[in-house]
Amino acid sequence: MPKSLALILSAITFTPLSALAKVYELNLSQCEIGTSCSKCIEHFKINFSVNETEKTVKVSGRTPAGEQIETLVTTCSVKSINNWQCDEFRGTIKVSDGKISYLDNKTMKNVNIETCMR
């Protein structure tokens, strides 16, 4: 095997998985509007699996009703494993320098509920 090919194969073999994919956990609550997220009805956890190579984000977890979620999110922009953003119907999940935040909270005014990050 040529030396250059051996070096390439060893680099691929020893590339840590964490350099290619990372999971972010987001804890959310459904809370009454106007309570500063202190009076909440439901709590749930969602995981965002970011694949830097494919520039994709997969969401998994359970809805507040207990239904299993596992889907590829098509509204995401992945710059790197530590810098990405997904826009969804309730708000925007943004990761900058590896820190996750929930932005642009869109309330469900018809039921007096907002989604809050815990």
N, C-alpha and C positions, 0 to 999 in steps of 0.2 A: 504494500500500500504506500503511495507517495506520502511524504512527510506532511505536505500541506493539507491533504485530505484527512490524514490522521488528526491534525490539529483542529480542523473544522468539526469532525465527528466528536472529538473530545469536548469541544465547546458546547455542542448541542447536547451531548450526553450529560454534562454537568451543569447545565443551565437550571437553576432552581425553579420549581413550579411557581413559587411565590413571585418570581420576576415576570411571569406571564399571566397570572390570574390572582385575584384577591377578592375576598368576601367582606362586604360591609353590612353590618346589622343595624337596622333602623327600628326603633321602638316608637310606635305611634299610639295616639289616643283619640277617640271621638269625644269631644267635650262640648258643653253648652257654650254658646256665643256669649261673650261679655264676662266670663268668669276667669279670664287670664289663664285658661287651661287648668284650673284647679277643680272644677266640677265635671268629672269625666264619666262617661257611660260605659265605654268599652276600651280595652287596651289590646294591642296586637303587635307582633314582631314580623318584620319582613327582611329577608336577606337579598342583597344585590351582589351577584357574582360578576365581576368585571374581567373580561378577557382582553388584554391589551393587544395581543397578536391579531385577533379577529375584530377588534374594536366593537365589541358587543357587551351588553349587560343583560343578564338573566335574573329575573326576580323569582323568589320562592318564599313560601311561608303559608300562613293561613289568614283568611279574611276574618273580620270580627264575628262573622256567622259560623266560623269554623271550617269553611271550605278550603281545600288545598289549592294553592296557587303555584304554578311553575310555568313560566313563559318568558320568551325573549321579548325585551322591551324595544320597540322600534323607534321611540322618540328620544333616543340618547345620542349624545355626542361625546366620544371618548378620545381625549387628547393623549392621555397616558393612564396608567393604572391608578395613579394618585390624583388625577385631574380629569373629571368627567361630569356630565350633567344629564339628567333625564327630566323631561317635562311630561307630567301626567295630569289627569283631569282634576285632581285635588290640589296640586302644587308642583313645585320643582325640587328635585333632590339634586343637590350640588355637592361635589367633593373637590376641595382645593387643598393641595399639599397633604392629602390623605385624611383630611378632617371633613366629616359629613355634616351637612346642614339641610334643613327643610325650609324652603323659601316660598314666597308668593302664595301663602295659604288662601285657598279659595273656599269660602264658607258655603255650606249647604243651607242657605237662608230659609228655604221652604220647610226645613225641619229643625231650625235653630241650632245647628251643629257645626263645629269647625274641627279640623284635624290638627292635632298638636304633636310635636316631637317631644318625647320624654327623655 
